Amino acid sequence: MAEAPESEPIPSSSENTVACDVKDEEEPLAKKRKVDKEVNEKLEHRLGGILCCAVCLDLPQAAVYQCSNGHLMCATCFTHLLADARLRDEAATCPNCRVEISKTSASRNLAVEKTVSELPAECKYCTQVFPRHSLQHHEQKSCENRITGCRYECIGCGWRGPAHESVPHEAACPHPHRSAAEVVDVIAEREKRVRDSNAVYDQLLDLLSYEKISFNDLQLKPYRTEEYVHKLYYETSRFSAFGHQWVVKAFINKNQRDPTQSSQREITYQLILKSKTACPVPLQWAWLRGPFGDAALRPRLHQHSFSDEHSDAPPLPLPLADPADANRLLANKAIHFRLFLASK
């Protein structure tokens, strides 16, 4: 009978049994993990359908409001509904149950906000999945595939690409080796942009040296025209400044016939002289964001010489930093602001 060589031991029956047992245990474990993953995905999908906004049918990005019956609306759609109702001169209603909604009757749902912030979402650059509350930080700061620019952009390099390619690009970028004469035009253009952005603040500081400065706390209240189509406009009460009477009027979408048909809305205003004047009244005024408010404004400075023939300043758009803030303002019963006027 031939003997087996020592270098090739014959496996015992007990070793075969152990190997089979390990394999048998791994297969149900893998199946269990697959089933759990499918269950989690189905649960996330169901939660997404339950917690979505009743208007846009998407998951809310920030604040979540609910009507008295519990139907959910994201902050953007909620303010849009209130603004639409204001433009139509109607009461705003929930799109599901038609119960009346307002800033006082609707309430924030903090539990839904926290739940939505924990739901997973894919990064738009690398497709990795993160909780929604940390996704923005990942996309802007840590994702290796996020789009970024070259560190030498200030001297003319226009490269843009994935963040993980920025290091090899910067090592081979030719712009650091250019002479001063080659980059002087780029630097001059950059300085011009900085001066232009600071010009408004320089002019505001100059206004403080004017001989006459007046300010009034005003309210733009909604009114309706007496025409066949009762269009909405806003107007302040008369106020005094520099011995004259003034009002401020505001219109929606440049006095559009039916602004409810537009998803994007713009507020245009006019400063109007209401009293007679024997000589022109040159004035300057500025738009700035105050310490409290529903809307962020871009700094703007305007001027106009008022007279009997030119008593209305030209219509000017309210310089909102975010166009969505127009609906946020229209959702209010009145728009509060402080007007500063300066005259030499």
C-alpha positions, 0 to 999 in steps of 0.5 A: 500500500503506497504511503502519502508523502510527508509534504502533503498531509491528508486532511482529516474529516474534522477539518473538512467539517470546519471549512464547510461550517464557515462557508455555510455561515458566510452565505446566510450572513451575506444574504442577510446584509443584502436584505438589510441594505434593500430594506434600508433603501426601501425605508429611505425611499418611503421616508422621502415620499412621506416627508416631501413638500406638498407643493414641489414634491421634493425633500425640503432643504431647510425649514419645514412648515405645516398646516393645522392638519399636518401637511408639509411645505418647504420654506420656499413654497410656503412663502410663494403660496403666501405671496400668490395669495397676496397678489390675488387678494385672497387667503392662502390655503394648503394645497392638500386640504385647502385649510387656510394658512398664514405665518401665524397659523402655520408652524415649523415641524422641527422633527421633520427637519431633523429627520430630513437632515439625516437622510442620505444623499449623493455627492454631485461630484463623487457620488458618495453617500452622506447625510444631508446635513454634512453633504454641503460641507463635503461638496465645498471643502473635502470632496476630491472631485469638487471643481476648484481653481488654481492658486495662481488665478490671481496672476492670470491662470484660468485653470479649473478642474477636480481638486485632486488634480490641482496639486500636479497642475500647480507644480507645472503651472507656468504662471509663477515663472512669468515676469512682472511685465507679463502679469501687470495687466492682470493685476491692474484689472483685478485692482479695478474690480476691487475699486469698483466693489468698494466705490459704493462704500466710499460714496456712503462715507462721503454722504456722512459729510453732507450738510443735510441728512434725514431718515424715516422709518416707513411701511410699504402697505399693499393697495389695489388699483381701481381699474378693471384688473385690481393690480397690487401695488405698495405705497407709504404714507406721506413723510417730510424731509427737507421741507417737502412731502414725499412718498415711496411706491413699489410695483411687482414685475414692473406693474405686470398685468398678472404677476401670479403667472411668473415664478420669478418676481421683481419689486420696483420702487419709485421715490416721488416728490408730492409738494411743489418746489421753486427750485430743483431738489437734488437728493441721494439715497442708498440701499443697505441691509439692516441688522434685522430683516427678511431679505439680504440687499446688495449695496446700491447708491442712487441720486435724482434731482427732483422738480415740478417737472421731474417729481418722480425718480425713475423706477428702480429695482429693489437690489435683492441679493436673492430673487427668492426674497421677493416672495418673502417680502410679499408674504408680509402684510407690510414691508418695513424699511428705513430711508436715509436721504442726503442733500448738500 
